Amino acid sequence: MSVPAFLGDVWHWQLETMHEVSRVRADLRARIGHPSVSSSSTEDARDGLLLVFEELASNALRHGGGSVRAMIIAGPDGWLLDLSDEAPDRPPVPAVDRDPALGGMGLHLVAQLSADYGWEERPGRKHVWARLPNGLTPLESPADRVPEPRAPEIPQQRD
């Protein structure tokens, strides 16, 4: 699924090591703590953004390759995170049938906190993205994302 178009303020970082993830997270926390952002989002939504950023950034560094780029767009309804690395041939793979104590559950967490998410291969890069709400508008539950079942057909009576 392609990275969606999203309007807002664009923030960029380059990540080389896990230590830089902590530094960028602190910078991101300061940016979203600014009154212009914090007044248009909930504390839970901002905490979710920080958590999803850390999961996607650490996954890109651990499982991706080469240079990792982080881009966050802060829009009026929430945020778009786009983490890219130089390993387009290694898609993100969520852990299945695994004891959560063994780790590897980050993509499941991203799915729970995001309005939608996905990944896309581009020439020489893989982009893993998530769109997060600002917390002021309720996030659709998975049931809301499933089409409504059609009413059963009623057989016509014959005379």
Buried (B, 14 or more C-beta within 10 A) or exposed (E): EEBEEBEBEEBEBEBEEEEBBEEBBEEBBEBBEEEEBBEBBEEEBBBBBBBBBBBBBBBBBEBBBEEBBBBBBBBEBBBBBBBBBBBBEEEBEEBEEEEEEEEBBBBBBBBEBBBEBBBBEEEEBBBBBBBBBBBEEEBEEEEEEEEEEEEEEEEEEEE
